[in-house]
């Protein structure tokens, strides 16, 4: 009897300890979990990003950062002190902007499905921003198989942090702009196929949309070596949103987010450096067409290429504005080709 009582006390204490180490972001209107909430330190480093359950690990927050900026849906929504995380639940205003209505331009079924929208991608090294890009892109899918046929960037900007002194044997000093990627939507039309793959899948049903989180891993037990560099701990987390209570087809598609993790170092370095790539896409137009030729430019990561100030649209996911509030003039736009 005494032994059972001690076990109960142990489990209660263990549960309290676990909860104390976990922070959960929830909607202040619905109290439901909020995935994709970023926590930035006062130096602009991305310290945490909430999962589909709205959770982050409190240990990822450095108490010395004093103030933390909370970013949701590409907007800075709060500034918090370390003590504000003590109760384990943070309520966020998730109505910063309404879900944009996707314009249906041609509703008559044809050979191809064309989805146009806005994207941003940014890469961090040990949590610090390294490079950023955003723009307008069009994806073309086969209407029968729902497989992706092509990705067509129409306009884009590229930003890099200045004053980087590259040392070949210190990967933390590298300019990783060439590792920036536009969002890869190849599976959003067949999201149910993941249930037949070796992936971890979670779903979150909301008031406005349903979200599917898919996690995959590689290089977990053994590193990969190439040209004197070591690569380890590859991980990818997809979060795809659809209209609520739908079959999750391309017609129901609302939003795409992916985070890719990779640890890398030169063989002479004692510790790995953590690379994280964030890629996001927000559709604005949906149409059917028998033609697959659309406007596009070459995605040259050493330059920008745009004809309009597309980022000034209030609905555009302009994370560059958030980063510039930290890095000021050190975050330089690459010259526009147009």
Residue pairs with C-beta under 8 A, 6 or more apart in sequence:
19 88
20 58
20 88
21 57
21 58
21 59
22 55
22 56
22 57
22 58
22 88
23 48
23 55
23 56
23 57
23 58
23 61
23 85
23 88
23 89
23 90
24 33
24 50
24 53
24 54
24 55
24 88
24 89
24 90
25 33
25 34
25 37
25 50
25 54
25 55
25 56
25 70
25 72
25 90
25 91
25 92
26 32
26 33
26 34
26 54
26 89
26 90
26 91
26 92
27 34
27 91
27 92
27 94
28 91
28 92
28 93
28 94
29 93
29 94
29 95
30 206
30 207
31 91
32 54
32 204
32 206
32 207
33 50
33 52
33 53
33 54
33 55
33 204
34 50
34 54
34 72
34 92
34 94
35 50
35 51
35 52
35 53
35 54
35 204
35 211
35 213
35 239
36 49
36 50
36 72
36 73
36 239
36 257
37 49
37 50
37 54
37 56
37 70
37 71
37 72
37 92
38 46
38 48
38 49
38 70
38 71
38 72
39 46
39 47
39 48
39 49
39 56
39 60
39 61
39 68
39 69
39 70
39 71
40 46
40 47
40 68
40 69
40 70
40 71
40 322
40 326
41 47
41 62
41 65
41 68
41 69
41 127
42 65
42 66
42 67
42 68
42 69
43 65
43 128
43 326
44 128
44 129
44 323
44 325
44 326
44 327
45 65
45 124
45 126
45 127
45 128
45 129
46 124
46 127
46 129
46 276
47 60
47 61
47 62
47 65
47 68
47 127
48 56
48 57
48 60
48 61
49 56
49 259
49 278
50 56
51 213
51 237
52 202
52 203
52 204
52 211
52 213
52 239
53 202
53 204
58 85
58 88
61 68
61 82
61 85
63 82
65 82
66 81
66 82
67 79
67 80
67 81
68 79
68 80
68 81
68 82
69 76
69 78
69 79
69 322
70 76
70 77
70 78
70 79
70 80
70 90
70 92
71 77
71 319
71 322
72 92
72 93
72 94
72 96
73 94
73 96
73 97
73 317
74 120
74 280
74 317
74 318
74 319
74 322
75 96
75 97
75 322
76 322
76 325
77 92
77 93
77 96
78 90
78 92
78 93
80 90
84 90
97 314
97 315
99 208
99 209
99 254
100 282
100 284
100 315
102 254
102 283
102 284
102 285
102 286
103 284
103 285
103 286
104 286
104 287
105 285
105 286
105 287
106 287
106 288
106 289
107 288
108 288
109 143
109 288
110 143
110 288
110 289
110 290
111 142
111 143
111 289
111 290
111 292
112 140
112 141
112 142
112 143
112 149
112 288
112 289
112 290
112 291
112 292
113 140
113 141
113 142
113 143
113 146
113 189
113 250
113 286
113 287
113 288
114 138
114 139
114 140
114 141
114 285
114 286
114 287
114 288
114 289
114 292
114 294
115 138
115 139
115 141
115 185
115 250
115 253
115 283
115 285
115 286
116 136
116 137
116 138
116 139
116 283
116 284
116 285
117 136
117 137
117 138
117 281
117 282
117 283
117 284
117 285
118 134
118 135
118 136
118 137
118 281
118 282
118 284
118 310
118 315
118 316
118 317
119 134
119 135
119 136
119 137
119 182
119 183
119 279
119 280
119 281
119 282
119 317
120 132
120 133
120 134
120 135
120 279
120 280
120 317
120 318
120 319
120 320
121 132
121 133
121 134
121 180
121 181
121 182
121 183
121 277
121 278
121 279
121 280
122 129
122 131
122 132
122 133
122 180
122 277
122 278
122 319
122 323
123 129
123 130
123 131
123 132
123 176
123 177
123 179
123 180
123 275
123 276
123 277
123 278
124 130
124 274
124 275
124 276
124 278
125 171
125 172
125 174
125 176
125 273
125 274
125 275
126 172
126 273
126 274
127 274
127 276
129 161
129 323
129 326
129 327
129 331
130 160
130 161
130 174
130 175
130 176
130 177
131 158
131 159
131 160
131 161
131 175
131 176
131 177
131 179
131 180
131 301
132 158
132 159
132 180
132 319
132 320
132 323
132 331
133 156
133 157
133 158
133 159
133 180
133 182
133 301
134 156
134 157
134 311
134 316
134 317
134 318
134 319
134 320
135 153
135 154
135 155
135 156
135 157
135 306
135 310
136 153
136 154
136 155
136 156
136 310
137 151
137 152
137 153
137 154
137 156
137 182
137 183
137 281
138 151
138 152
138 154
138 294
138 295
138 296
139 148
139 150
139 151
139 152
139 185
140 148
140 149
140 150
140 152
140 292
140 294
141 147
141 148
141 149
141 189
141 250
142 149
143 288
146 189
146 190
146 249
146 250
147 186
147 189
147 190
148 185
148 186
148 189
149 292
150 292
151 182
151 184
151 185
152 294
152 295
152 296
153 182
153 296
153 297
153 299
154 294
154 295
154 296
154 297
155 297
155 305
155 306
155 307
155 308
155 310
156 297
156 299
156 304
156 305
156 306
157 304
157 306
157 311
157 320
157 333
157 334
157 336
158 177
158 180
158 301
158 302
158 303
158 304
158 333
158 334
159 320
159 323
159 331
159 332
159 333
159 334
160 175
160 177
160 331
160 332
160 334
161 327
161 330
161 331
161 332
162 329
162 330
162 331
162 332
163 330
164 173
164 174
164 175
165 173
166 173
166 174
166 175
167 173
168 266
169 266
169 268
169 269
170 266
170 269
171 229
171 264
171 265
171 266
171 269
171 273
172 273
176 275
177 301
177 302
178 301
179 275
179 277
180 277
180 301
181 277
181 279
182 279
182 299
183 256
183 258
183 279
183 280
183 281
184 258
184 279
185 256
185 281
187 193
187 194
187 238
188 240
188 250
188 253
188 256
189 249
189 250
189 253
191 212
191 214
191 240
191 242
191 248
192 248
194 201
194 212
194 214
195 201
197 216
198 216
199 214
199 215
199 216
200 214
200 215
200 216
201 212
201 213
201 214
201 215
202 212
202 213
203 210
203 211
203 212
203 213
204 210
204 211
204 213
205 244
205 245
206 244
207 244
208 244
209 241
209 242
209 243
209 244
209 254
209 255
210 241
210 242
210 243
210 244
210 245
210 246
210 248
211 239
211 240
211 241
211 242
212 238
212 239
212 240
212 241
212 242
212 248
213 237
213 238
213 239
214 237
214 238
214 239
214 240
215 235
215 236
215 237
215 238
216 235
216 236
217 234
217 235
217 236
218 234
218 235
219 231
219 232
219 233
219 234
220 233
220 234
223 230
223 231
223 232
224 230
224 231
224 232
225 231
225 267
228 266
228 267
229 264
229 265
229 266
229 267
230 264
230 265
230 266
230 267
230 272
231 262
231 263
231 264
232 262
232 263
232 264
232 272
233 261
233 262
233 263
233 272
234 260
234 261
234 262
235 260
235 261
235 262
236 258
236 259
236 260
236 261
237 258
237 259
238 256
238 257
238 258
239 255
239 256
239 257
239 258
240 248
240 253
240 255
240 256
240 257
241 253
241 254
241 255
241 256
242 248
242 249
242 252
242 253
242 254
243 252
243 254
246 252
250 286
251 286
253 283
254 283
255 280
255 281
255 282
255 283
256 279
256 280
256 281
256 282
257 278
257 279
257 280
257 281
258 277
258 278
258 279
258 280
259 276
259 277
259 278
259 279
260 276
260 277
260 279
261 274
261 275
261 276
262 274
262 275
263 272
263 273
263 274
263 275
264 272
264 273
264 275
265 271
265 272
265 273
280 317
282 317
284 315
297 305
297 337
298 305
300 337
302 334
303 334
303 335
303 336
303 337
304 333
304 334
304 335
304 336
304 337
305 336
305 337
305 338
306 336
306 338
307 338
310 316
311 318
311 320
320 331
323 331
324 331
